[in-house]
């Protein structure tokens, strides 16, 4: 099998409809069609519930019908837990209070996973492809809950795996961008430039974009160049192919 490129749009929901449209259009142009995934947040920060957005729910169904893969991406995408030790370091440095599943116990994590799965699958009329925790951060409770969640796939910064038995299906860092500060923008631009040269040996390359990227022209230019560089050398595929 040829090497795969897996592209995804994070934080999909009515709060960022304009930005998601922009990114979906960009991926469709660069990849030659709807060969990418959307990571859907049921109620972003408790301020944008899918249940109150019928027009956006129809759009999700339409995207799914064309072949866009749908993942459950947490519930609130907001970290409301108190942390200590390594988890506290991750919560402070790796995300802006968005590592929702970093501090949840297994019961609460399982409840949010099940509720998100039921909601999104009802909207799209088919199984969700998998689950990805906000900011790719999983605490012990979330990892325990994932094993019994019924999700076929999960992903973090460095791998894609099968939650039911822990089998790793792809390894390698996700190429992504950060927009919330000038320093993070410059850092992510530099990392993407290196990745465009250094990661072509990976059997599976992963690229992830976020709504905030659309507000920084330099990031959109870097995303376009990075997607193009990988798409020229490998096939744009779907996460579900990893299960074959």
N, C-alpha and C positions, 0 to 999 in steps of 0.2 A: 504493500500500500504506500502511496506517495505520502510525503510529510504533510501534516495538517497545520492550518492556521485557524485558531478559534478566537473570534472577536466577540466582545460583549459590551453592552451599555448598562451601567449600574444606575441605581436610584431612580428607576422608572416609576412614575406615578403622576397624578394630576398636578402636583406642585411644580413639576418641571416639564410640562407638556411641550412648551416651545423648544426647550433645549433638547429634549429627547427627539423631537421631529428633526432638528438640525443634525444630530448625530446619526439617526437612522438613515437620513438622506445621504449623508457622507459615506456611511458604510455601504449602502446600496450601490452608490456610484463606484466606489473603489473595489468592491468585491463582486460586482456584476449581478447583484440581486440580494434577496433577504437571507443571506447565509451568515447570520450572526445571532447572538442571544440577547435577551433582555432580562435584567434582574429586577423584579417587581417588588416594591415596598407597599404593603397593605395600607399603612397610615403613617406617612412620613412625619416624624416628630409629634404625632398626635394632632396634626393640623391639616392633613390632606387625605382623608379616608377614601379608599376606593368605593366604599358603599354609598358615598354621597356624590359620586361622579359617574353617572350612567353613560355619558358620551365617551369618557375615557375608557370605561370598561368595554364599550363596543370597539374602540380602536385596538385595545389589547386583543380582543377576539379576532379582529381582522388581521392584525399582524401575525398572530398565531396561525391563522388559516393559510397565510402565504408561506409559512415555513419558518418564521422566527421562533427560536426556542425560548421558553419561558421558565425562569428560575424563581423560587421564592427567596426573597432577600430580606430576611428578618421580619419584624412586624412594624416597630416604630423607627428603626434605624437610629435609635438614641440610647445612649448608655446612661442609665439612672442608678447604677449600683455604686457602692463604696468598694474600693480596691486597696490591696496591700501587696507588698513584695513585687514580684515580676509583673503581675497583672496591673499594678498601679503604674509601673514604668511604661508598659504597652499602652495603657489608656491615655497617658499623658503625651507620649511621643509619636505614636503611630496613627492617631486619629483625633479629631476634634469632637470629643464626647459622642462618638457614633458607634463605638464597639459594643453594640447592644447585647450580644451573646457572650461577652467576656466574663461577666460576673453573675450570670443567672444560674440558679440551681437546676438540676435535671428536670424536676417537675414543671417549673415555669418555662424552661426552654422547650420541653416537649409540648406544652400547651400552645405556645406561640407558633411553633413549627406546624402543629396539626391545624391550627386555625388558619394560618397563612396558606397551607396546602389546600385546604378545603375551599377557601375563598377564591384563590386564583384558578384552581381547576374547575370550579363552577363557572367562572367568567370565560375561560377559554374553551371549555368543553372537551378537554383531554388532560392526561396527566402532566403535571409540571415535570420538567426534565431533572430538576434537582434543587438543592438548597445551597446558598452561599451566605454565610454570616456577614453582616455589615462590617466593613473594614477588614474582612477576611480573618476576624479574630474570634476564636472559639475558646471558651473556658472549659474546665473539666465537666461541668454540668451539661454544656451544649454537646460535647463529644459523646457523652453517655446517651443523651436523648437522641442524637443522630442515628445511633445504631439500631434503634427500634422505630425510626420515624417513617419508614417506607419510602424514603427518597432513594432514587437509583444512583445519584451522583452528588458529590460535595466538592468544594474547591477552597483552597487557601492560597497564600502568596506563592507557594513552592510546589504544589501538586494538585492533582485531581484524583479523588479516590471514591471507592464504592462503600458507603457507610455500613451496609449490612455485614460485610466480612472484612472491611479494612483494606481490601486490595487496592494498591496504587495503580492508576491507569495512565497517568502522565506526570512527568517531573520537569521542573524548570521554572524560573521566575516569571511572574506575570509582568508584562511591560505596561506601565500605567503612568499617569501624569498627576501632578498635584497643583492646584490653582490657588490655594488659600493664602499664600504669601509669596512675595517676590523671590525669597530664597528658595522656597520649595519649587517654584516654577523653574528657576534656573537649574536646580539640581535634577529635576525630572527631565528637562531638555537634554542635559548632559548624559544621563543614564540612557535615554532613548537613542541618542546618537551612537553610543557604544553598542547598545543592543542590536542596532541595525547592522552592525558588522560582526558581532561576536556570537550571536545566538542561532545562526542558521543551521548549525549541526543538530539542534534539538529535533526529535521526531515530531513533537507537538509544540508549537509556539502559541502563546496566549497574549492577547492585547485587550486591555480593558480601559474604557473611557467613562467619564463622569459628566453630569450636566454642567458643573462649574468650568469645565474645559472650554466650553463654547464662548466664554467671555474673554478669553485670552488668545488673540490671533496667533501668537507664536506657538501656543500649544496645539491649536488646530493644524497649523502648518506641519509641526512635528508629527502629529498623529497621522496626517495624510502621507507624509514621506515614509513613516514607519510601516503603515499598513501596505503601502505600495511595494516597499522593499521586500516584505515577506510574501505578499501575494504573487510576486513575480517568480518566486522560487518554490512555491508550494500551493496546494489546493485549499481554498477557503471551505472549511467543513463545519460539522456540527458536533457538539459535545456528545450526543447520543451515539455517535460512531465509535466512541471509546468503549462502549459496552459490547460491541460486536465480537 
